[in-house]
């Protein structure tokens, strides 16, 4: 009887350890990948990494500098919604998806810490605030906000990086 209880205990322990080792279900795997910008020409490029852990990272680069962001995502119906977390350190900041001229006063004076002085043009953080995207074919398309300064500006990402 004692041996039978030991065997049953070992069997149950094995089952519960296997259950913990199984990967968690990804909420919507079609969004989870690295996405590359498709709409901007040289010298601009950007990359959006959507991870299985409900986190995202964003990077953009141009000849004059670059931006970054990171935060969390959620799925609502067929739309993914991205929200940035507050960055650490002194950085310039501006909203994602806005056509920006970097020497304009609203960009230069807008920092993550009041009255701080970012040390380089590389120190730019883009704020994703309820930014919504949906997938059409193999393209991740931003639900655009109306942009007076750049009406032709649109944002879309592909799962394949363009050769530039």
DOZAVEX-190823 format. One record per atom (N, C-alpha, C): atom name; x, y, z; residue number from 0; residue in one letter. Coordinates in steps of 0.1 Angstrom, whole numbers, plus 2048, in hexadecimal, padded with zeros to 3 digits. Layout:
DOZAVEX-190823
@at:CA; u:X; v:Y; w:Z; i:NUM; aa:A
...
END
This chain:
DOZAVEX-190823
@at:N; u:808; v:7F4; w:800; i:0; aa:X
@at:CA; u:800; v:800; w:800; i:0; aa:X
@at:C; u:809; v:80D; w:800; i:0; aa:X
@at:N; u:814; v:80C; w:808; i:1; aa:X
@at:CA; u:81D; v:818; w:809; i:1; aa:X
@at:C; u:823; v:81A; w:7FB; i:1; aa:X
@at:N; u:827; v:810; w:7F4; i:2; aa:X
@at:CA; u:82D; v:811; w:7E7; i:2; aa:X
@at:C; u:823; v:817; w:7DD; i:2; aa:X
@at:N; u:817; v:813; w:7DE; i:3; aa:X
@at:CA; u:80C; v:818; w:7D5; i:3; aa:X
@at:C; u:80A; v:827; w:7D7; i:3; aa:X
@at:N; u:80A; v:82C; w:7E4; i:4; aa:X
@at:CA; u:809; v:83A; w:7E7; i:4; aa:X
@at:C; u:814; v:842; w:7E1; i:4; aa:X
@at:N; u:820; v:83C; w:7E2; i:5; aa:X
@at:CA; u:82C; v:843; w:7DD; i:5; aa:X
@at:C; u:82B; v:845; w:7CE; i:5; aa:X
@at:N; u:827; v:83A; w:7C7; i:6; aa:X
@at:CA; u:826; v:83A; w:7B9; i:6; aa:X
@at:C; u:81C; v:844; w:7B4; i:6; aa:X
@at:N; u:810; v:844; w:7BB; i:7; aa:X
@at:CA; u:806; v:84E; w:7B8; i:7; aa:X
@at:C; u:80B; v:85C; w:7BA; i:7; aa:X
@at:N; u:812; v:85F; w:7C5; i:8; aa:X
@at:CA; u:817; v:86C; w:7C8; i:8; aa:X
@at:C; u:821; v:870; w:7BD; i:8; aa:X
@at:N; u:82A; v:867; w:7B9; i:9; aa:X
@at:CA; u:833; v:86B; w:7AE; i:9; aa:X
@at:C; u:82C; v:86E; w:7A1; i:9; aa:X
@at:N; u:822; v:866; w:79E; i:10; aa:X
@at:CA; u:81A; v:868; w:792; i:10; aa:X
@at:C; u:814; v:876; w:792; i:10; aa:X
@at:N; u:80D; v:879; w:79D; i:11; aa:X
@at:CA; u:807; v:886; w:79E; i:11; aa:X
@at:C; u:811; v:892; w:79D; i:11; aa:X
@at:N; u:81D; v:890; w:7A4; i:12; aa:X
@at:CA; u:827; v:89A; w:7A3; i:12; aa:X
@at:C; u:82C; v:89C; w:795; i:12; aa:X
@at:N; u:82D; v:891; w:78D; i:13; aa:X
@at:CA; u:831; v:891; w:780; i:13; aa:X
@at:C; u:827; v:899; w:777; i:13; aa:X
@at:N; u:81A; v:896; w:779; i:14; aa:X
@at:CA; u:810; v:89D; w:771; i:14; aa:X
@at:C; u:810; v:8AC; w:774; i:14; aa:X
@at:N; u:811; v:8B0; w:780; i:15; aa:X
@at:CA; u:810; v:8BE; w:783; i:15; aa:X
@at:C; u:81D; v:8C5; w:77E; i:15; aa:X
@at:N; u:829; v:8BF; w:77E; i:16; aa:X
@at:CA; u:835; v:8C5; w:779; i:16; aa:X
@at:C; u:834; v:8C6; w:76A; i:16; aa:X
@at:N; u:82E; v:8BD; w:763; i:17; aa:X
@at:CA; u:82C; v:8BE; w:755; i:17; aa:X
@at:C; u:823; v:8C9; w:751; i:17; aa:X
@at:N; u:818; v:8CB; w:759; i:18; aa:X
@at:CA; u:80F; v:8D5; w:756; i:18; aa:X
@at:C; u:815; v:8E3; w:757; i:18; aa:X
@at:N; u:81E; v:8E5; w:761; i:19; aa:X
@at:CA; u:825; v:8F2; w:762; i:19; aa:X
@at:C; u:82F; v:8F4; w:757; i:19; aa:X
@at:N; u:834; v:8EA; w:751; i:20; aa:X
@at:CA; u:83E; v:8EB; w:746; i:20; aa:X
@at:C; u:837; v:8EE; w:739; i:20; aa:X
@at:N; u:82A; v:8EC; w:737; i:21; aa:X
@at:CA; u:824; v:8EF; w:72B; i:21; aa:X
@at:C; u:823; v:8FE; w:728; i:21; aa:X
@at:N; u:826; v:902; w:71B; i:22; aa:X
@at:CA; u:825; v:910; w:718; i:22; aa:X
@at:C; u:817; v:916; w:71A; i:22; aa:X
@at:N; u:817; v:923; w:71E; i:23; aa:X
@at:CA; u:80A; v:929; w:720; i:23; aa:X
@at:C; u:805; v:92C; w:712; i:23; aa:X
@at:N; u:7F7; v:92C; w:711; i:24; aa:X
@at:CA; u:7F1; v:92F; w:704; i:24; aa:X
@at:C; u:7F3; v:93E; w:701; i:24; aa:X
@at:N; u:7F7; v:941; w:6F5; i:25; aa:X
@at:CA; u:7F8; v:94E; w:6F0; i:25; aa:X
@at:C; u:7EA; v:953; w:6EC; i:25; aa:X
@at:N; u:7E7; v:95F; w:6F1; i:26; aa:X
@at:CA; u:7D9; v:964; w:6EF; i:26; aa:X
@at:C; u:7D6; v:965; w:6E0; i:26; aa:X
@at:N; u:7DE; v:96B; w:6D8; i:27; aa:X
@at:CA; u:7DC; v:96C; w:6CA; i:27; aa:X
@at:C; u:7E9; v:96C; w:6C3; i:27; aa:X
@at:N; u:7EE; v:960; w:6BF; i:28; aa:X
@at:CA; u:7FC; v:95E; w:6BA; i:28; aa:X
@at:C; u:7FF; v:966; w:6AD; i:28; aa:X
@at:N; u:7F4; v:96A; w:6A5; i:29; aa:X
@at:CA; u:7F7; v:971; w:699; i:29; aa:X
@at:C; u:7FE; v:97E; w:69B; i:29; aa:X
@at:N; u:7FC; v:984; w:6A7; i:30; aa:X
@at:CA; u:802; v:991; w:6AA; i:30; aa:X
@at:C; u:810; v:990; w:6AF; i:30; aa:X
@at:N; u:813; v:984; w:6B5; i:31; aa:X
@at:CA; u:820; v:982; w:6BC; i:31; aa:X
@at:C; u:82B; v:97F; w:6B2; i:31; aa:X
@at:N; u:833; v:989; w:6AF; i:32; aa:X
@at:CA; u:83F; v:988; w:6A6; i:32; aa:X
@at:C; u:846; v:995; w:6A6; i:32; aa:X
@at:N; u:850; v:996; w:69E; i:33; aa:X
@at:CA; u:857; v:9A3; w:69B; i:33; aa:X
@at:C; u:851; v:9A9; w:68E; i:33; aa:X
@at:N; u:84D; v:9B5; w:68F; i:34; aa:X
@at:CA; u:846; v:9BC; w:684; i:34; aa:X
@at:C; u:850; v:9C8; w:67F; i:34; aa:X
@at:N; u:851; v:9C9; w:672; i:35; aa:X
@at:CA; u:85A; v:9D4; w:66C; i:35; aa:X
@at:C; u:851; v:9DE; w:665; i:35; aa:X
@at:N; u:855; v:9EB; w:666; i:36; aa:X
@at:CA; u:84E; v:9F5; w:660; i:36; aa:X
@at:C; u:84E; v:9F4; w:650; i:36; aa:X
@at:N; u:843; v:9F7; w:64A; i:37; aa:X
@at:CA; u:842; v:9F6; w:63C; i:37; aa:X
@at:C; u:840; v:A03; w:634; i:37; aa:X
@at:N; u:83C; v:A0D; w:63B; i:38; aa:X
@at:CA; u:837; v:A19; w:634; i:38; aa:X
@at:C; u:842; v:A24; w:633; i:38; aa:X
@at:N; u:84C; v:A24; w:63B; i:39; aa:X
@at:CA; u:856; v:A2F; w:63B; i:39; aa:X
@at:C; u:861; v:A2B; w:632; i:39; aa:X
@at:N; u:866; v:A35; w:62B; i:40; aa:X
@at:CA; u:872; v:A33; w:622; i:40; aa:X
@at:C; u:87F; v:A35; w:62A; i:40; aa:X
@at:N; u:88A; v:A33; w:623; i:41; aa:X
@at:CA; u:897; v:A35; w:628; i:41; aa:X
@at:C; u:898; v:A43; w:62C; i:41; aa:X
@at:N; u:89E; v:A47; w:637; i:42; aa:X
@at:CA; u:8A7; v:A3F; w:63F; i:42; aa:X
@at:C; u:89F; v:A3A; w:64C; i:42; aa:X
@at:N; u:892; v:A3A; w:64C; i:43; aa:X
@at:CA; u:88B; v:A36; w:658; i:43; aa:X
@at:C; u:888; v:A27; w:658; i:43; aa:X
@at:N; u:889; v:A21; w:664; i:44; aa:X
@at:CA; u:884; v:A13; w:666; i:44; aa:X
@at:C; u:87F; v:A12; w:674; i:44; aa:X
@at:N; u:876; v:A09; w:676; i:45; aa:X
@at:CA; u:871; v:A06; w:683; i:45; aa:X
@at:C; u:86E; v:9F7; w:685; i:45; aa:X
@at:N; u:86E; v:9F3; w:691; i:46; aa:X
@at:CA; u:86B; v:9E5; w:694; i:46; aa:X
@at:C; u:862; v:9E4; w:6A1; i:46; aa:X
@at:N; u:858; v:9DC; w:6A0; i:47; aa:X
@at:CA; u:84F; v:9DA; w:6AB; i:47; aa:X
@at:C; u:84F; v:9CB; w:6AF; i:47; aa:X
@at:N; u:854; v:9C8; w:6BB; i:48; aa:X
@at:CA; u:855; v:9BA; w:6C0; i:48; aa:X
@at:C; u:849; v:9B8; w:6C9; i:48; aa:X
@at:N; u:840; v:9AF; w:6C6; i:49; aa:X
@at:CA; u:835; v:9AB; w:6CE; i:49; aa:X
@at:C; u:838; v:99E; w:6D4; i:49; aa:X
@at:N; u:839; v:99D; w:6E1; i:50; aa:X
@at:CA; u:83D; v:990; w:6E8; i:50; aa:X
@at:C; u:832; v:988; w:6EE; i:50; aa:X
@at:N; u:834; v:97C; w:6F0; i:51; aa:X
@at:CA; u:82A; v:973; w:6F6; i:51; aa:X
@at:C; u:827; v:977; w:705; i:51; aa:X
@at:N; u:82F; v:97E; w:70B; i:52; aa:X
@at:CA; u:82E; v:982; w:719; i:52; aa:X
@at:C; u:825; v:98F; w:71B; i:52; aa:X
@at:N; u:81E; v:992; w:710; i:53; aa:X
@at:CA; u:815; v:99E; w:710; i:53; aa:X
@at:C; u:81D; v:9AB; w:711; i:53; aa:X
@at:N; u:82A; v:9AB; w:70D; i:54; aa:X
@at:CA; u:832; v:9B7; w:70D; i:54; aa:X
@at:C; u:836; v:9BA; w:6FE; i:54; aa:X
@at:N; u:839; v:9C6; w:6FC; i:55; aa:X
@at:CA; u:83E; v:9CA; w:6EE; i:55; aa:X
@at:C; u:84A; v:9D3; w:6F0; i:55; aa:X
@at:N; u:852; v:9D4; w:6E5; i:56; aa:X
@at:CA; u:85D; v:9DD; w:6E4; i:56; aa:X
@at:C; u:85C; v:9E3; w:6D6; i:56; aa:X
@at:N; u:85F; v:9F0; w:6D6; i:57; aa:X
@at:CA; u:85F; v:9F8; w:6C9; i:57; aa:X
@at:C; u:86C; v:9FF; w:6C8; i:57; aa:X
@at:N; u:872; v:9FF; w:6BC; i:58; aa:X
@at:CA; u:87E; v:A07; w:6B9; i:58; aa:X
@at:C; u:87C; v:A0D; w:6AB; i:58; aa:X
@at:N; u:881; v:A19; w:6A9; i:59; aa:X
@at:CA; u:881; v:A1F; w:69C; i:59; aa:X
@at:C; u:88F; v:A26; w:69B; i:59; aa:X
@at:N; u:893; v:A28; w:68E; i:60; aa:X
@at:CA; u:8A0; v:A2D; w:68B; i:60; aa:X
@at:C; u:89F; v:A35; w:67F; i:60; aa:X
@at:N; u:8A6; v:A40; w:67E; i:61; aa:X
@at:CA; u:8A8; v:A48; w:672; i:61; aa:X
@at:C; u:8B6; v:A4E; w:673; i:61; aa:X
@at:N; u:8BA; v:A55; w:668; i:62; aa:X
@at:CA; u:8C8; v:A5A; w:668; i:62; aa:X
@at:C; u:8CA; v:A64; w:673; i:62; aa:X
@at:N; u:8C0; v:A6A; w:679; i:63; aa:X
@at:CA; u:8C2; v:A74; w:683; i:63; aa:X
@at:C; u:8C1; v:A6F; w:691; i:63; aa:X
@at:N; u:8BD; v:A63; w:693; i:64; aa:X
@at:CA; u:8BB; v:A5D; w:6A1; i:64; aa:X
@at:C; u:8B1; v:A52; w:6A1; i:64; aa:X
@at:N; u:8AC; v:A4F; w:6AD; i:65; aa:X
@at:CA; u:8A2; v:A44; w:6AE; i:65; aa:X
@at:C; u:899; v:A46; w:6BA; i:65; aa:X
@at:N; u:88F; v:A3D; w:6BA; i:66; aa:X
@at:CA; u:886; v:A3E; w:6C6; i:66; aa:X
@at:C; u:884; v:A2F; w:6CB; i:66; aa:X
@at:N; u:87E; v:A2E; w:6D6; i:67; aa:X
@at:CA; u:87B; v:A21; w:6DC; i:67; aa:X
@at:C; u:86E; v:A22; w:6E4; i:67; aa:X
@at:N; u:869; v:A17; w:6E8; i:68; aa:X
@at:CA; u:85D; v:A16; w:6F1; i:68; aa:X
@at:C; u:85C; v:A08; w:6F5; i:68; aa:X
@at:N; u:855; v:A05; w:700; i:69; aa:X
@at:CA; u:852; v:9F8; w:704; i:69; aa:X
@at:C; u:846; v:9F9; w:70D; i:69; aa:X
@at:N; u:83F; v:9ED; w:70E; i:70; aa:X
@at:CA; u:833; v:9ED; w:716; i:70; aa:X
@at:C; u:82B; v:9E0; w:715; i:70; aa:X
@at:N; u:81E; v:9E1; w:717; i:71; aa:X
@at:CA; u:816; v:9D5; w:717; i:71; aa:X
@at:C; u:80B; v:9D6; w:70C; i:71; aa:X
@at:N; u:806; v:9CA; w:708; i:72; aa:X
@at:CA; u:7FC; v:9C9; w:6FE; i:72; aa:X
@at:C; u:7F0; v:9C1; w:703; i:72; aa:X
@at:N; u:7E4; v:9C3; w:6FD; i:73; aa:X
@at:CA; u:7D9; v:9BA; w:6FF; i:73; aa:X
@at:C; u:7D1; v:9B9; w:6F2; i:73; aa:X
@at:N; u:7C9; v:9AF; w:6F1; i:74; aa:X
@at:CA; u:7C1; v:9AC; w:6E6; i:74; aa:X
@at:C; u:7B2; v:9AF; w:6E9; i:74; aa:X
@at:N; u:7AC; v:9B7; w:6E1; i:75; aa:X
@at:CA; u:79D; v:9B9; w:6E2; i:75; aa:X
@at:C; u:798; v:9B6; w:6D4; i:75; aa:X
@at:N; u:78F; v:9AC; w:6D3; i:76; aa:X
@at:CA; u:78A; v:9A7; w:6C6; i:76; aa:X
@at:C; u:795; v:9A3; w:6BD; i:76; aa:X
@at:N; u:797; v:9AA; w:6B1; i:77; aa:X
@at:CA; u:7A1; v:9A7; w:6A8; i:77; aa:X
@at:C; u:7AC; v:9B2; w:6A8; i:77; aa:X
@at:N; u:7AD; v:9BA; w:6B3; i:78; aa:X
@at:CA; u:7B6; v:9C5; w:6B4; i:78; aa:X
@at:C; u:7BF; v:9C4; w:6BF; i:78; aa:X
@at:N; u:7CC; v:9C7; w:6BD; i:79; aa:X
@at:CA; u:7D6; v:9C7; w:6C8; i:79; aa:X
@at:C; u:7D7; v:9D6; w:6CC; i:79; aa:X
@at:N; u:7D8; v:9D8; w:6D9; i:80; aa:X
@at:CA; u:7D9; v:9E6; w:6DF; i:80; aa:X
@at:C; u:7E6; v:9E6; w:6E7; i:80; aa:X
@at:N; u:7EE; v:9F0; w:6E3; i:81; aa:X
@at:CA; u:7FC; v:9F2; w:6EA; i:81; aa:X
@at:C; u:7FC; v:9FE; w:6F3; i:81; aa:X
@at:N; u:801; v:9FC; w:6FF; i:82; aa:X
@at:CA; u:803; v:A07; w:708; i:82; aa:X
@at:C; u:811; v:A07; w:70E; i:82; aa:X
@at:N; u:818; v:A12; w:70D; i:83; aa:X
@at:CA; u:826; v:A13; w:712; i:83; aa:X
@at:C; u:826; v:A14; w:721; i:83; aa:X
@at:N; u:831; v:A10; w:727; i:84; aa:X
@at:CA; u:833; v:A12; w:735; i:84; aa:X
@at:C; u:83C; v:A1F; w:737; i:84; aa:X
@at:N; u:83C; v:A25; w:742; i:85; aa:X
@at:CA; u:844; v:A31; w:744; i:85; aa:X
@at:C; u:852; v:A2D; w:745; i:85; aa:X
@at:N; u:85A; v:A34; w:73C; i:86; aa:X
@at:CA; u:869; v:A30; w:73C; i:86; aa:X
@at:C; u:870; v:A36; w:748; i:86; aa:X
@at:N; u:87C; v:A30; w:74A; i:87; aa:X
@at:CA; u:885; v:A35; w:754; i:87; aa:X
@at:C; u:88E; v:A3E; w:74E; i:87; aa:X
@at:N; u:892; v:A48; w:755; i:88; aa:X
@at:CA; u:89C; v:A52; w:750; i:88; aa:X
@at:C; u:896; v:A5E; w:749; i:88; aa:X
@at:N; u:89F; v:A67; w:745; i:89; aa:X
@at:CA; u:89B; v:A73; w:73F; i:89; aa:X
@at:C; u:89B; v:A71; w:730; i:89; aa:X
@at:N; u:890; v:A72; w:729; i:90; aa:X
@at:CA; u:88E; v:A70; w:71B; i:90; aa:X
@at:C; u:885; v:A7A; w:715; i:90; aa:X
@at:N; u:887; v:A7E; w:709; i:91; aa:X
@at:CA; u:87C; v:A85; w:701; i:91; aa:X
@at:C; u:871; v:A7B; w:6FF; i:91; aa:X
@at:N; u:865; v:A7F; w:6FE; i:92; aa:X
@at:CA; u:85A; v:A76; w:6FC; i:92; aa:X
@at:C; u:84F; v:A7D; w:6F3; i:92; aa:X
@at:N; u:849; v:A75; w:6EB; i:93; aa:X
@at:CA; u:83E; v:A79; w:6E3; i:93; aa:X
@at:C; u:835; v:A6D; w:6DF; i:93; aa:X
@at:N; u:828; v:A70; w:6DB; i:94; aa:X
@at:CA; u:81F; v:A65; w:6D8; i:94; aa:X
@at:C; u:823; v:A5D; w:6CC; i:94; aa:X
@at:N; u:821; v:A50; w:6CC; i:95; aa:X
@at:CA; u:823; v:A48; w:6C0; i:95; aa:X
@at:C; u:819; v:A4C; w:6B5; i:95; aa:X
@at:N; u:81E; v:A4B; w:6A9; i:96; aa:X
@at:CA; u:816; v:A4E; w:69D; i:96; aa:X
@at:C; u:814; v:A5C; w:69A; i:96; aa:X
@at:N; u:81B; v:A65; w:6A0; i:97; aa:X
@at:CA; u:81A; v:A73; w:69D; i:97; aa:X
@at:C; u:826; v:A77; w:694; i:97; aa:X
@at:N; u:823; v:A7F; w:68A; i:98; aa:X
@at:CA; u:82D; v:A84; w:681; i:98; aa:X
@at:C; u:835; v:A8F; w:689; i:98; aa:X
@at:N; u:842; v:A8D; w:68B; i:99; aa:X
@at:CA; u:84A; v:A95; w:694; i:99; aa:X
@at:C; u:855; v:A9C; w:68D; i:99; aa:X
@at:N; u:857; v:AA9; w:690; i:100; aa:X
@at:CA; u:863; v:AB1; w:68C; i:100; aa:X
@at:C; u:86B; v:AB2; w:699; i:100; aa:X
@at:N; u:876; v:AAD; w:69A; i:101; aa:X
@at:CA; u:87E; v:AAB; w:6A6; i:101; aa:X
@at:C; u:882; v:AB8; w:6AD; i:101; aa:X
@at:N; u:883; v:AC3; w:6A6; i:102; aa:X
@at:CA; u:888; v:ACF; w:6AC; i:102; aa:X
@at:C; u:87C; v:AD8; w:6B0; i:102; aa:X
@at:N; u:870; v:AD3; w:6AF; i:103; aa:X
@at:CA; u:864; v:ADB; w:6B3; i:103; aa:X
@at:C; u:864; v:ADC; w:6C2; i:103; aa:X
@at:N; u:85F; v:AE7; w:6C8; i:104; aa:X
@at:CA; u:85F; v:AE9; w:6D6; i:104; aa:X
@at:C; u:857; v:ADF; w:6DE; i:104; aa:X
@at:N; u:84C; v:ADA; w:6D9; i:105; aa:X
@at:CA; u:844; v:AD0; w:6E0; i:105; aa:X
@at:C; u:84B; v:AC3; w:6E2; i:105; aa:X
@at:N; u:855; v:AC0; w:6D9; i:106; aa:X
@at:CA; u:85C; v:AB4; w:6DA; i:106; aa:X
@at:C; u:868; v:AB6; w:6E3; i:106; aa:X
@at:N; u:870; v:AC1; w:6E1; i:107; aa:X
@at:CA; u:87B; v:AC4; w:6E9; i:107; aa:X
@at:C; u:878; v:AC6; w:6F8; i:107; aa:X
@at:N; u:86D; v:ACC; w:6FB; i:108; aa:X
@at:CA; u:869; v:ACF; w:709; i:108; aa:X
@at:C; u:862; v:AC4; w:70F; i:108; aa:X
@at:N; u:85E; v:AB9; w:708; i:109; aa:X
@at:CA; u:856; v:AAF; w:70E; i:109; aa:X
@at:C; u:85F; v:AA3; w:712; i:109; aa:X
@at:N; u:861; v:AA2; w:71F; i:110; aa:X
@at:CA; u:86A; v:A97; w:724; i:110; aa:X
@at:C; u:863; v:A8E; w:72E; i:110; aa:X
@at:N; u:868; v:A83; w:731; i:111; aa:X
@at:CA; u:862; v:A79; w:73A; i:111; aa:X
@at:C; u:863; v:A7D; w:748; i:111; aa:X
@at:N; u:86D; v:A86; w:74C; i:112; aa:X
@at:CA; u:86F; v:A8B; w:759; i:112; aa:X
@at:C; u:86F; v:A9B; w:757; i:112; aa:X
@at:N; u:866; v:AA1; w:75F; i:113; aa:X
@at:CA; u:865; v:AB0; w:75D; i:113; aa:X
@at:C; u:872; v:AB7; w:75F; i:113; aa:X
@at:N; u:875; v:AC0; w:756; i:114; aa:X
@at:CA; u:881; v:AC8; w:756; i:114; aa:X
@at:C; u:88F; v:AC0; w:755; i:114; aa:X
@at:N; u:88E; v:AB4; w:750; i:115; aa:X
@at:CA; u:89B; v:AAD; w:74F; i:115; aa:X
@at:C; u:8A1; v:AB0; w:741; i:115; aa:X
@at:N; u:8AD; v:AAD; w:73F; i:116; aa:X
@at:CA; u:8B4; v:AB0; w:733; i:116; aa:X
@at:C; u:8BA; v:AA3; w:72C; i:116; aa:X
@at:N; u:8B2; v:A9D; w:723; i:117; aa:X
@at:CA; u:8B7; v:A91; w:71D; i:117; aa:X
@at:C; u:8C5; v:A93; w:716; i:117; aa:X
@at:N; u:8CE; v:A8A; w:717; i:118; aa:X
@at:CA; u:8DB; v:A8C; w:712; i:118; aa:X
@at:C; u:8DE; v:A89; w:703; i:118; aa:X
@at:N; u:8D4; v:A84; w:6FC; i:119; aa:X
@at:CA; u:8D7; v:A81; w:6EE; i:119; aa:X
@at:C; u:8CA; v:A80; w:6E6; i:119; aa:X
@at:N; u:8CB; v:A81; w:6D9; i:120; aa:X
@at:CA; u:8BF; v:A80; w:6D0; i:120; aa:X
@at:C; u:8BA; v:A71; w:6D1; i:120; aa:X
@at:N; u:8C2; v:A68; w:6D5; i:121; aa:X
@at:CA; u:8BE; v:A5A; w:6D6; i:121; aa:X
@at:C; u:8B4; v:A58; w:6E1; i:121; aa:X
@at:N; u:8B3; v:A62; w:6EA; i:122; aa:X
@at:CA; u:8AB; v:A61; w:6F6; i:122; aa:X
@at:C; u:89C; v:A65; w:6F3; i:122; aa:X
@at:N; u:896; v:A5E; w:6EA; i:123; aa:X
@at:CA; u:888; v:A61; w:6E6; i:123; aa:X
@at:C; u:87F; v:A55; w:6E9; i:123; aa:X
@at:N; u:875; v:A57; w:6F0; i:124; aa:X
@at:CA; u:86B; v:A4C; w:6F4; i:124; aa:X
@at:C; u:85E; v:A4F; w:6EE; i:124; aa:X
@at:N; u:859; v:A46; w:6E6; i:125; aa:X
@at:CA; u:84B; v:A47; w:6E0; i:125; aa:X
@at:C; u:841; v:A41; w:6E9; i:125; aa:X
@at:N; u:837; v:A48; w:6EC; i:126; aa:X
@at:CA; u:82C; v:A44; w:6F5; i:126; aa:X
@at:C; u:821; v:A3D; w:6ED; i:126; aa:X
@at:N; u:81F; v:A30; w:6F0; i:127; aa:X
@at:CA; u:813; v:A29; w:6EA; i:127; aa:X
@at:C; u:808; v:A2A; w:6F4; i:127; aa:X
@at:N; u:7FD; v:A31; w:6F0; i:128; aa:X
@at:CA; u:7F2; v:A33; w:6F9; i:128; aa:X
@at:C; u:7E6; v:A2D; w:6F2; i:128; aa:X
@at:N; u:7E2; v:A21; w:6F6; i:129; aa:X
@at:CA; u:7D6; v:A1B; w:6F0; i:129; aa:X
@at:C; u:7D8; v:A1A; w:6E0; i:129; aa:X
@at:N; u:7E4; v:A18; w:6DB; i:130; aa:X
@at:CA; u:7E6; v:A17; w:6CD; i:130; aa:X
@at:C; u:7E1; v:A0A; w:6C8; i:130; aa:X
@at:N; u:7D8; v:A0A; w:6BE; i:131; aa:X
@at:CA; u:7D1; v:9FE; w:6B9; i:131; aa:X
@at:C; u:7D6; v:9FA; w:6AC; i:131; aa:X
@at:N; u:7D7; v:9ED; w:6AA; i:132; aa:X
@at:CA; u:7DC; v:9E7; w:69D; i:132; aa:X
@at:C; u:7D3; v:9DB; w:69A; i:132; aa:X
@at:N; u:7D2; v:9D9; w:68D; i:133; aa:X
@at:CA; u:7CB; v:9CC; w:689; i:133; aa:X
@at:C; u:7D3; v:9C6; w:67E; i:133; aa:X
@at:N; u:7D0; v:9BA; w:67B; i:134; aa:X
@at:CA; u:7D8; v:9B3; w:670; i:134; aa:X
@at:C; u:7CF; v:9B1; w:664; i:134; aa:X
@at:N; u:7D4; v:9B5; w:659; i:135; aa:X
@at:CA; u:7CE; v:9B2; w:64C; i:135; aa:X
@at:C; u:7D9; v:9AB; w:643; i:135; aa:X
@at:N; u:7D6; v:99F; w:63F; i:136; aa:X
@at:CA; u:7DF; v:996; w:638; i:136; aa:X
@at:C; u:7EB; v:994; w:641; i:136; aa:X
@at:N; u:7F7; v:999; w:63D; i:137; aa:X
@at:CA; u:803; v:997; w:645; i:137; aa:X
@at:C; u:808; v:9A5; w:64A; i:137; aa:X
@at:N; u:7FF; v:9AE; w:64B; i:138; aa:X
@at:CA; u:803; v:9BC; w:64F; i:138; aa:X
@at:C; u:7FC; v:9C0; w:65C; i:138; aa:X
@at:N; u:803; v:9C6; w:665; i:139; aa:X
@at:CA; u:7FE; v:9CC; w:671; i:139; aa:X
@at:C; u:7FC; v:9DA; w:66F; i:139; aa:X
@at:N; u:7EF; v:9DE; w:66F; i:140; aa:X
@at:CA; u:7EB; v:9EC; w:66B; i:140; aa:X
@at:C; u:7E7; v:9F4; w:678; i:140; aa:X
@at:N; u:7EC; v:A00; w:679; i:141; aa:X
@at:CA; u:7E9; v:A09; w:684; i:141; aa:X
@at:C; u:7DB; v:A10; w:681; i:141; aa:X
@at:N; u:7D2; v:A10; w:68B; i:142; aa:X
@at:CA; u:7C6; v:A17; w:689; i:142; aa:X
@at:C; u:7CA; v:A26; w:68B; i:142; aa:X
@at:N; u:7CB; v:A2D; w:681; i:143; aa:X
@at:CA; u:7D1; v:A3A; w:681; i:143; aa:X
@at:C; u:7C9; v:A45; w:688; i:143; aa:X
@at:N; u:7D0; v:A4E; w:68D; i:144; aa:X
@at:CA; u:7CA; v:A5A; w:693; i:144; aa:X
@at:C; u:7CC; v:A64; w:688; i:144; aa:X
@at:N; u:7C2; v:A6D; w:687; i:145; aa:X
@at:CA; u:7C3; v:A78; w:67D; i:145; aa:X
@at:C; u:7CF; v:A81; w:680; i:145; aa:X
@at:N; u:7D8; v:A83; w:677; i:146; aa:X
@at:CA; u:7E4; v:A8B; w:679; i:146; aa:X
@at:C; u:7E4; v:A97; w:66F; i:146; aa:X
@at:N; u:7E2; v:AA3; w:675; i:147; aa:X
@at:CA; u:7E1; v:AAF; w:66D; i:147; aa:X
@at:C; u:7EF; v:AB2; w:666; i:147; aa:X
@at:N; u:7FA; v:AB0; w:66E; i:148; aa:X
@at:CA; u:807; v:AB4; w:669; i:148; aa:X
@at:C; u:80C; v:AAB; w:65E; i:148; aa:X
@at:N; u:808; v:A9E; w:65E; i:149; aa:X
@at:CA; u:80C; v:A95; w:653; i:149; aa:X
@at:C; u:801; v:A8C; w:64F; i:149; aa:X
@at:N; u:7F8; v:A91; w:647; i:150; aa:X
@at:CA; u:7EC; v:A89; w:643; i:150; aa:X
@at:C; u:7EF; v:A7C; w:63C; i:150; aa:X
@at:N; u:7FB; v:A7C; w:635; i:151; aa:X
@at:CA; u:7FF; v:A70; w:62D; i:151; aa:X
@at:C; u:806; v:A65; w:636; i:151; aa:X
@at:N; u:808; v:A68; w:642; i:152; aa:X
@at:CA; u:80F; v:A60; w:64B; i:152; aa:X
@at:C; u:807; v:A54; w:64F; i:152; aa:X
@at:N; u:80B; v:A48; w:64D; i:153; aa:X
@at:CA; u:804; v:A3C; w:651; i:153; aa:X
@at:C; u:80E; v:A32; w:657; i:153; aa:X
@at:N; u:809; v:A29; w:65F; i:154; aa:X
@at:CA; u:812; v:A1F; w:666; i:154; aa:X
@at:C; u:80D; v:A11; w:663; i:154; aa:X
@at:N; u:816; v:A09; w:65E; i:155; aa:X
@at:CA; u:813; v:9FB; w:65C; i:155; aa:X
@at:C; u:820; v:9F3; w:65E; i:155; aa:X
@at:N; u:81F; v:9E7; w:663; i:156; aa:X
@at:CA; u:82A; v:9DE; w:665; i:156; aa:X
@at:C; u:828; v:9D1; w:65D; i:156; aa:X
@at:N; u:833; v:9CB; w:659; i:157; aa:X
@at:CA; u:833; v:9BD; w:653; i:157; aa:X
@at:C; u:83B; v:9B4; w:65B; i:157; aa:X
@at:N; u:838; v:9A7; w:65A; i:158; aa:X
@at:CA; u:840; v:99D; w:661; i:158; aa:X
@at:C; u:84D; v:99A; w:659; i:158; aa:X
@at:N; u:84F; v:9A0; w:64D; i:159; aa:X
@at:CA; u:85B; v:99F; w:645; i:159; aa:X
@at:C; u:862; v:9AC; w:644; i:159; aa:X
@at:N; u:86E; v:9AD; w:647; i:160; aa:X
@at:CA; u:876; v:9B9; w:646; i:160; aa:X
@at:C; u:878; v:9BD; w:638; i:160; aa:X
@at:N; u:876; v:9C9; w:634; i:161; aa:X
@at:CA; u:878; v:9CD; w:626; i:161; aa:X
@at:C; u:887; v:9CF; w:624; i:161; aa:X
@at:N; u:88C; v:9CC; w:618; i:162; aa:X
@at:CA; u:899; v:9CF; w:614; i:162; aa:X
@at:C; u:89A; v:9DE; w:610; i:162; aa:X
@at:N; u:8A2; v:9E5; w:616; i:163; aa:X
@at:CA; u:8A3; v:9F4; w:613; i:163; aa:X
@at:C; u:8B0; v:9F7; w:60C; i:163; aa:X
END
